Every structure is written in structure tokens, then in C-alpha cells.
Amino acid sequence: IPPRTRAILAVHLMGKPADMKRLNEIARARNLYVIEDAAEAHGAKYWGRNVGTLGDIAAFSLYVAHIITSVEGGMVTTSDPHLADVLRSLRSHGRRCTCRECGLPRGGTCRRRFADGADTRFEFDRIGYSAKMNELEAAVGLGGMENFHAVLSARRKNLLAMMDVVERFAPALRTITPEKYELLGPHALPIIVGESAQFTRDDLAMWLNEYSIDSRDLFRSMPTQCPGFAYLGHKSGAFPNAEYIGTHGLHVGCHQDIGDAEIEFFAQTLEAFVAAHQ
């Protein structure tokens, strides 16, 4: 951890919580912030606590494929009032978002419109952005929050059933395994092609596609497999685990509207694929 480090970014990929106990221990020892990337971890739990409450700040994606969606955009959670104030300011051009006099949010709850004889509603404390959600997106997001638990339950049921299917074909195919202290967020089903397999990830993706089962590659190692980060100077092999996942992993959906018949079709398709490549 170099001296300029200010925060640790923990990513809960595919709904599986990161090792937050260890990361928080490291952060506390070095006075670092912990930021959770919980984009794919709606509904995940770690030692009984919701993902999104395990660090200083957490970011959730509300993209259309996720459990709660506003079509685009996302949300940030924090229990720190100062950080919350900074975040509100950043999303609104860097404006001061609380009154200097009464400390309340700008708008109807603020007791003073003016401070020191000047209108400070357009006082800019920092460089900011225009990252405010529009009304239509907010309405979609509120509807998703109302249906959250029903959708979460259905997707988790599907995910667990599909994980059992993949485990039938180990070690050629592998997937994530939940620990006793965690509850997976049912974002999607990851599948990793094992080293002993007689086929590639692309072979599997093409086979699934022929049977109208859509898939997406798992994320690549950003420092070594994404051209936009070549300037960092890392060479192939520097991140072997991430690179292996980037070339051997894919994921398929566990959408709440699929059921037992679709999962059985998925199982039969995998069985036929593995049998054809032995």
C-alpha cells in the first residue's frame, strides 16, 4: 500500500461479498477509507449485515439488468453526515448543499435563505458534476424498491438452483460457493471453465447462444486486459487470477421470470455440451 493511498475499493463481484473483515482491519490500521462497489450485490449479506453498510461509502448500480433499476444511474449510501453532504454537492455542480447558518439542506427545510447578507444558494465549494436523477428514472426506481423483496427471493431461488446445475459438471465447470457467513446477491450465475476442460469459454458461449441462452463474458483484468489502462505499465501475468477469469469466465441470467422449466432446459443444454466435448 503506497503512501499516497487514501481508500480501499472493495468490489462485491457477482453478488459475492468481498472479505470485508480483513479489508476493514487493513483500513483502520492505516487510516484509510473503505468504499464498497456494490453494483452487483443488491440483497447480499456479510456476517448478517447488508452489503452497502460495511464501509464508509457504498455505490449501487441501478442499471436495467439489476434487481432495483431506474433504467440508468445508481445510488450511494453512507452513514457519515459529512460525506453525505459532499456527495450531494458533487452531484449538483459542486454547490453548497447545506446552509452555513442552520446546517440544514437547501430548500424548504433551511431556516435562512441568506447568510452574511448574501444569497449563498449558488456558492460552489468544489468542482462538481451534473449527476441528478430525473423524475421518470426516480419513478421507475421507487417501483423497483417496492418490489425488491419479491424479486430478490425469486432470483435467489433461481441462482441457487442454477449453481447446483453447474456443480454437476465440476471440475470442467465451476461457479461461486457461498460461505456460511454470507448471503449471495442474486445478480447472475457466473461459470468458470476449469483448466482440465476440453473446451474454451467461447465454445461454451457459442453453444449456449445456439440454444437461445444469452451470456456475457466475465470482467477482464483491467490493468492487463483492457487497453484503456495500458498506460499503467502492467504486463500480462501480473494478475493471474483476474486474467484467468477474464479469459475463462462467463455469466448467464437468473431473472425472476424464469422458472423450473427454463432451469431444466439450461441443465440439459449444459449436459449436452459437456458430453459433446469429452
Solvent accessible surface area in square Angstrom, and as a share of the most:
residue,aa,sasa,rsa
1,I,117,0.59
2,P,92,0.58
3,P,129,0.81
4,R,207,0.76
5,T,35,0.21
6,R,164,0.60
7,A,38,0.30
8,I,28,0.14
9,L,109,0.54
10,A,3,0.02
11,V,62,0.36
12,H,1,0.00
13,L,88,0.44
14,M,10,0.05
15,G,0,0.00
16,K,56,0.24
17,P,10,0.06
18,A,23,0.18
19,D,84,0.44
20,M,1,0.00
21,K,104,0.44
22,R,130,0.48
23,L,41,0.20
24,N,30,0.16
25,E,86,0.39
26,I,33,0.17
27,A,3,0.03
28,R,174,0.63
29,A,80,0.62
30,R,128,0.47
31,N,142,0.73
32,L,25,0.12
33,Y,113,0.43
34,V,3,0.02
35,I,55,0.28
36,E,0,0.00
37,D,45,0.23
38,A,0,0.00
39,A,25,0.20
40,E,19,0.09
41,A,0,0.00
42,H,10,0.04
43,G,20,0.19
44,A,1,0.01
45,K,70,0.30
46,Y,10,0.04
47,W,137,0.48
48,G,63,0.61
49,R,132,0.48
50,N,77,0.40
51,V,8,0.05
52,G,10,0.09
53,T,72,0.42
54,L,13,0.06
55,G,28,0.27
56,D,51,0.27
57,I,29,0.15
58,A,0,0.00
59,A,43,0.33
60,F,22,0.09
61,S,26,0.17
62,L,9,0.04
63,Y,102,0.39
64,V,86,0.50
65,A,54,0.42
66,H,22,0.10
67,I,14,0.07
68,I,15,0.08
69,T,29,0.17
70,S,0,0.00
71,V,75,0.43
72,E,94,0.42
73,G,50,0.48
74,G,34,0.33
75,M,70,0.31
76,V,74,0.42
77,T,49,0.28
78,T,43,0.25
79,S,113,0.73
80,D,55,0.29
81,P,112,0.70
82,H,125,0.56
83,L,25,0.12
84,A,18,0.14
85,D,37,0.19
86,V,31,0.18
87,L,46,0.23
88,R,102,0.37
89,S,1,0.01
90,L,54,0.27
91,R,126,0.46
92,S,12,0.08
93,H,90,0.40
94,G,0,0.00
95,R,60,0.22
96,R,47,0.17
97,C,21,0.13
98,T,26,0.15
99,C,2,0.01
100,R,118,0.43
101,E,83,0.37
102,C,26,0.15
103,G,49,0.47
104,L,62,0.31
105,P,60,0.38
106,R,44,0.16
107,G,56,0.54
108,G,88,0.85
109,T,86,0.50
110,C,22,0.13
111,R,181,0.66
112,R,110,0.40
113,R,137,0.50
114,F,93,0.39
115,A,1,0.01
116,D,119,0.62
117,G,77,0.74
118,A,53,0.41
119,D,60,0.31
120,T,14,0.08
121,R,73,0.27
122,F,140,0.58
123,E,47,0.21
124,F,109,0.45
125,D,62,0.32
126,R,82,0.30
127,I,152,0.77
128,G,20,0.20
129,Y,139,0.53
130,S,83,0.54
131,A,68,0.52
132,K,110,0.46
133,M,80,0.36
134,N,77,0.40
135,E,146,0.66
136,L,136,0.68
137,E,41,0.18
138,A,36,0.28
139,A,60,0.47
140,V,55,0.31
141,G,8,0.07
142,L,112,0.56
143,G,27,0.26
144,G,15,0.15
145,M,105,0.47
146,E,148,0.66
147,N,87,0.45
148,F,33,0.14
149,H,140,0.62
150,A,76,0.59
151,V,24,0.14
152,L,18,0.09
153,S,72,0.46
154,A,34,0.27
155,R,11,0.04
156,R,40,0.15
157,K,127,0.54
158,N,6,0.03
159,L,1,0.00
160,L,81,0.41
161,A,37,0.29
162,M,6,0.03
163,M,13,0.06
164,D,96,0.50
165,V,4,0.02
166,V,0,0.00
167,E,81,0.36
168,R,152,0.56
169,F,28,0.12
170,A,53,0.41
171,P,92,0.58
172,A,20,0.15
173,L,0,0.00
174,R,137,0.50
175,T,18,0.10
176,I,33,0.17
177,T,87,0.51
178,P,51,0.32
179,E,81,0.36
180,K,213,0.90
181,Y,80,0.30
182,E,17,0.08
183,L,72,0.36
184,L,6,0.03
185,G,1,0.01
186,P,0,0.00
187,H,23,0.10
188,A,5,0.04
189,L,0,0.00
190,P,4,0.02
191,I,0,0.00
192,I,20,0.10
193,V,1,0.01
194,G,6,0.05
195,E,154,0.69
196,S,69,0.45
197,A,19,0.15
198,Q,136,0.61
199,F,19,0.08
200,T,74,0.43
201,R,20,0.07
202,D,81,0.42
203,D,54,0.28
204,L,0,0.00
205,A,21,0.16
206,M,127,0.57
207,W,53,0.19
208,L,0,0.00
209,N,103,0.53
210,E,126,0.57
211,Y,92,0.35
212,S,105,0.68
213,I,26,0.13
214,D,91,0.47
215,S,24,0.15
216,R,141,0.51
217,D,65,0.34
218,L,12,0.06
219,F,118,0.49
220,R,128,0.47
221,S,3,0.02
222,M,104,0.47
223,P,35,0.22
224,T,31,0.18
225,Q,47,0.21
226,C,37,0.22
227,P,120,0.75
228,G,59,0.57
229,F,71,0.30
230,A,69,0.53
231,Y,170,0.65
232,L,86,0.43
233,G,49,0.47
234,H,82,0.37
235,K,156,0.66
236,S,103,0.66
237,G,47,0.45
238,A,54,0.42
239,F,75,0.31
240,P,87,0.55
241,N,125,0.64
242,A,45,0.35
243,E,20,0.09
244,Y,54,0.21
245,I,59,0.30
246,G,1,0.01
247,T,67,0.39
248,H,54,0.24
249,G,0,0.00
250,L,0,0.00
251,H,28,0.12
252,V,4,0.02
253,G,48,0.46
254,C,0,0.00
255,H,81,0.36
256,Q,56,0.25
257,D,117,0.61
258,I,48,0.25
259,G,27,0.26
260,D,108,0.56
261,A,78,0.61
262,E,87,0.39
263,I,16,0.08
264,E,84,0.38
265,F,93,0.39
266,F,7,0.03
267,A,2,0.01
268,Q,98,0.43
269,T,5,0.03
270,L,0,0.00
271,E,100,0.45
272,A,45,0.35
273,F,0,0.00
274,V,18,0.10
275,A,64,0.50
276,A,64,0.49
277,H,52,0.23
278,Q,173,0.77
